[in-house]
């Protein structure tokens, strides 16, 4: 199982939407969710290319702490099965 924590979602969104849109981050735009959605699309395409079937789940809530600890609870934002038959 892989866990990927995006640690610079706000910076990525700032680059994408510019200074004017920067004020909307956290108010109208959920930077983390938007970056994760884009990553899921890219991973899905790559997985299919390599013949990998997987389940990709975007969740809100867990945090990676010090000393390799994962803090819960989870709220599922997006759940996608990558199947080769599509």
Secondary structure as a PSIPRED ss2 file (coil, helix, strand):
# PSIPRED VFORMAT (PSIPRED V4.0)

   1 X C   1.000  0.000  0.000
   2 X C   1.000  0.000  0.000
   3 X C   1.000  0.000  0.000
   4 X C   1.000  0.000  0.000
   5 X C   1.000  0.000  0.000
   6 X C   1.000  0.000  0.000
   7 X C   1.000  0.000  0.000
   8 X C   1.000  0.000  0.000
   9 X H   0.000  1.000  0.000
  10 X H   0.000  1.000  0.000
  11 X H   0.000  1.000  0.000
  12 X H   0.000  1.000  0.000
  13 X H   0.000  1.000  0.000
  14 X H   0.000  1.000  0.000
  15 X H   0.000  1.000  0.000
  16 X H   0.000  1.000  0.000
  17 X H   0.000  1.000  0.000
  18 X H   0.000  1.000  0.000
  19 X H   0.000  1.000  0.000
  20 X H   0.000  1.000  0.000
  21 X H   0.000  1.000  0.000
  22 X H   0.000  1.000  0.000
  23 X C   1.000  0.000  0.000
  24 X C   1.000  0.000  0.000
  25 X E   0.000  0.000  1.000
  26 X C   1.000  0.000  0.000
  27 X C   1.000  0.000  0.000
  28 X C   1.000  0.000  0.000
  29 X E   0.000  0.000  1.000
  30 X C   1.000  0.000  0.000
  31 X H   0.000  1.000  0.000
  32 X H   0.000  1.000  0.000
  33 X H   0.000  1.000  0.000
  34 X H   0.000  1.000  0.000
  35 X H   0.000  1.000  0.000
  36 X H   0.000  1.000  0.000
  37 X H   0.000  1.000  0.000
  38 X H   0.000  1.000  0.000
  39 X H   0.000  1.000  0.000
  40 X H   0.000  1.000  0.000
  41 X H   0.000  1.000  0.000
  42 X H   0.000  1.000  0.000
  43 X H   0.000  1.000  0.000
  44 X H   0.000  1.000  0.000
  45 X H   0.000  1.000  0.000
  46 X H   0.000  1.000  0.000
  47 X H   0.000  1.000  0.000
  48 X H   0.000  1.000  0.000
  49 X H   0.000  1.000  0.000
  50 X H   0.000  1.000  0.000
  51 X C   1.000  0.000  0.000
  52 X C   1.000  0.000  0.000
  53 X C   1.000  0.000  0.000
  54 X E   0.000  0.000  1.000
  55 X E   0.000  0.000  1.000
  56 X E   0.000  0.000  1.000
  57 X E   0.000  0.000  1.000
  58 X E   0.000  0.000  1.000
  59 X E   0.000  0.000  1.000
  60 X E   0.000  0.000  1.000
  61 X C   1.000  0.000  0.000
  62 X C   1.000  0.000  0.000
  63 X E   0.000  0.000  1.000
  64 X E   0.000  0.000  1.000
  65 X C   1.000  0.000  0.000
  66 X H   0.000  1.000  0.000
  67 X H   0.000  1.000  0.000
  68 X H   0.000  1.000  0.000
  69 X C   1.000  0.000  0.000
  70 X E   0.000  0.000  1.000
  71 X E   0.000  0.000  1.000
  72 X C   1.000  0.000  0.000
  73 X C   1.000  0.000  0.000
  74 X C   1.000  0.000  0.000
  75 X E   0.000  0.000  1.000
  76 X E   0.000  0.000  1.000
  77 X E   0.000  0.000  1.000
  78 X E   0.000  0.000  1.000
  79 X E   0.000  0.000  1.000
  80 X E   0.000  0.000  1.000
  81 X E   0.000  0.000  1.000
  82 X E   0.000  0.000  1.000
  83 X C   1.000  0.000  0.000
  84 X C   1.000  0.000  0.000
  85 X C   1.000  0.000  0.000
  86 X C   1.000  0.000  0.000
